[in-house]
Amino acid sequence: MKPRPWLTTILIFSGILILGMAIVYPILKPEKKLKVYQPSDVNPRLVDESKQGVKEDHTIADFTLVSQTGDTVTQEDFAEKIYVADFFFATCPTICPVMSSHIAELQTAFKQYPEVKFLSHSVTPELDSVPALAEYGELYGAIPDKWVLATGDKKHIYNLARKSYFAVLDEGDGGKQDFIHTENFILVDPENRIRGFYDGTSGDDMVRLKSEIKLLLRESFPEKY
């Protein structure tokens, strides 16, 4: 039996329509955007009392730190950048080596992306001098203008951890007896807003972080990515 001409036409038309939809749909479908985290979105134990319940306009506070090269580092050095922040100390024998190894891997993955940087804050700044941070950076292959290892005033760093990055669960005043130790990585966008939290010791979370940095690159720099 010969195929009916009208049936052949319908089959061809249907095939073209399905193929067209398969090509066009991914283009037209809006890409997922990462959440912008406000204090009210975060576990209250992570949020300083002064910030709890705030539902909008949270950004990372201005900071002044010193890098492993001895240069002053401010928020201006991260202007129009995506960056990953963490908190560590150079003599840490437990989680910090794993975290730093993961940042080293991310640095390699995003080496050719000038819009992506990394900022590691020392939680023992009285011990982590510029030479100590430089030595630590060399150990992990930190590129100074890509991955900043920062020391500075302890209270200032601890305020950033608690009131800006929501990186730690414990309370404290940044005094001599205060000590924070956290595995959290925090993803920050070019507008200084928090876009994600990750376990810096988790391989699975590092896969997710890598994917979400790329997603944020496309959102933040659509003309380029």
C-alpha positions in Angstrom: 0.0 0.0 0.0 1.4 3.4 -1.0 1.6 6.0 1.9 -1.0 8.6 1.6 0.4 12.0 0.6 -1.4 13.9 3.3 0.0 11.5 6.0 3.5 11.9 4.7 3.1 15.7 4.8 1.9 15.6 8.4 4.8 13.4 9.5 7.3 15.7 7.8 5.7 18.8 9.3 5.6 17.1 12.8 9.3 16.2 12.6 10.2 19.7 11.6 8.1 21.1 14.4 9.7 18.8 17.1 13.2 19.5 15.8 12.5 23.3 15.9 11.2 23.1 19.4 14.2 21.1 20.5 16.5 23.8 19.1 14.5 26.9 20.2 13.3 25.9 23.7 16.8 25.9 25.3 17.4 29.3 23.8 14.1 30.8 25.0 13.9 29.1 28.4 15.1 31.5 31.1 18.2 30.2 32.8 18.1 29.5 36.5 19.3 32.4 38.7 21.0 32.0 42.0 19.2 33.2 45.1 20.2 36.5 46.6 20.6 35.7 50.3 19.3 38.1 53.0 19.8 37.7 56.7 16.2 36.4 57.1 17.0 33.5 54.6 19.9 32.2 56.7 19.9 30.0 59.8 19.5 32.5 62.7 22.4 30.9 64.5 24.7 32.1 61.7 23.4 35.7 61.8 24.5 38.3 64.2 21.6 39.5 66.4 21.8 43.0 64.9 21.0 41.5 61.4 18.4 38.9 62.3 15.1 39.4 60.5 16.5 41.8 57.9 14.8 40.9 54.6 16.5 43.1 52.0 19.5 45.0 50.8 22.1 43.0 52.6 25.6 43.4 51.2 29.1 42.7 52.4 30.4 45.6 54.5 33.5 47.6 53.5 36.7 46.1 54.6 40.4 47.0 55.0 42.8 44.1 55.2 46.4 43.3 54.3 47.3 40.7 51.7 50.1 38.1 51.5 52.1 40.6 49.5 51.8 43.3 52.2 49.4 45.4 50.2 46.3 47.0 51.6 43.1 45.2 50.3 39.7 46.8 50.3 36.4 46.1 48.6 37.6 48.2 45.7 39.9 45.3 44.8 36.9 43.2 44.3 34.8 45.7 42.5 32.8 44.2 39.6 34.1 40.7 40.6 32.6 37.5 41.6 34.5 36.1 44.6 34.5 33.2 47.0 35.3 34.1 50.7 36.4 31.7 53.4 38.0 31.8 56.9 41.1 29.9 57.8 44.4 30.0 59.7 47.8 29.0 58.4 48.7 26.5 61.2 45.3 24.7 61.0 45.9 20.9 60.8 42.4 19.8 60.2 39.8 21.4 57.7 41.9 24.3 56.4 44.3 22.2 54.2 41.3 20.6 52.6 39.6 23.9 52.1 42.8 25.5 50.7 43.3 22.6 48.3 39.8 23.1 47.0 40.4 26.8 46.5 43.6 26.0 44.6 41.6 23.7 42.3 39.0 26.4 41.8 41.7 28.9 41.1 43.0 26.6 38.3 39.5 26.1 36.9 38.9 29.9 36.7 42.5 31.1 36.0 41.5 32.5 32.7 38.4 34.3 34.1 39.6 37.7 35.4 36.1 38.3 36.9 36.6 35.5 39.5 38.7 35.9 42.6 39.1 34.3 46.0 39.5 35.9 49.5 40.7 33.9 52.5 40.5 35.7 55.8 42.9 34.6 58.6 41.1 34.0 61.9 44.4 34.2 63.8 45.7 37.4 62.3 48.0 38.0 65.3 49.9 34.8 64.2 49.4 35.0 60.4 51.8 37.7 59.5 52.5 38.8 55.9 55.5 36.4 55.6 53.5 33.5 57.1 50.6 34.1 54.6 53.1 34.4 51.7 54.6 31.1 52.7 51.2 29.5 53.0 50.2 30.9 49.6 53.3 29.5 48.0 52.4 26.1 49.4 49.0 26.1 47.7 50.0 28.0 44.6 48.0 31.1 45.3 48.3 33.7 42.6 48.3 37.0 44.7 46.0 39.0 42.4 43.7 36.0 42.0 43.6 34.5 45.5 44.1 37.0 48.3 45.2 35.6 51.7 44.3 38.4 54.2 45.3 39.4 57.7 44.3 42.5 59.6 42.5 43.6 62.8 40.9 40.6 64.5 37.7 42.3 65.5 37.2 43.6 62.0 37.7 40.2 60.5 35.3 38.6 63.0 32.7 41.2 62.4 32.9 40.5 58.7 32.5 36.7 59.4 29.5 37.2 61.7 27.7 40.3 60.4 28.5 40.2 56.7 29.2 36.7 55.5 27.2 34.8 58.1 30.0 32.2 58.1 30.0 31.0 61.7 27.5 29.6 64.3 29.2 30.8 67.5 28.8 34.2 69.1 31.8 36.3 70.2 33.3 39.8 70.4 36.5 39.3 68.4 38.5 39.6 71.6 41.6 37.6 72.7 39.6 34.5 73.8 37.3 34.5 70.7 38.0 32.0 68.0 36.0 31.0 64.9 36.6 27.8 62.9 34.3 27.2 59.9 34.3 25.2 56.7 31.9 27.6 55.0 32.6 29.1 51.6 30.5 32.1 50.6 29.9 33.1 47.0 29.6 36.9 46.5 28.4 38.6 43.3 29.7 41.9 41.7 27.1 43.8 43.8 28.5 42.5 47.0 25.5 40.3 47.6 25.7 36.7 49.0 24.6 34.2 46.3 25.5 30.8 47.9 26.9 28.8 50.8 29.1 25.7 50.5 30.9 23.2 52.6 34.5 23.8 51.7 35.5 20.3 52.7 32.9 18.6 50.5 33.9 17.5 47.0 30.2 17.5 46.0 29.8 21.0 47.1 32.8 22.1 45.2 31.3 20.6 42.0 28.2 22.6 42.8 30.2 25.8 43.5 32.1 25.5 40.2 28.8 25.1 38.3 27.2 28.1 40.2 30.2 30.4 39.6 29.7 29.7 35.9 26.0 30.4 36.2 26.8 33.7 38.0 29.3 34.7 35.3 26.5 34.3 32.7 24.1 36.4 34.9 26.6 39.1 35.8 28.4 39.4 32.4 25.9 38.3 29.8 27.6 40.2 27.1 30.7 38.0 27.5 29.4 34.7 28.8 
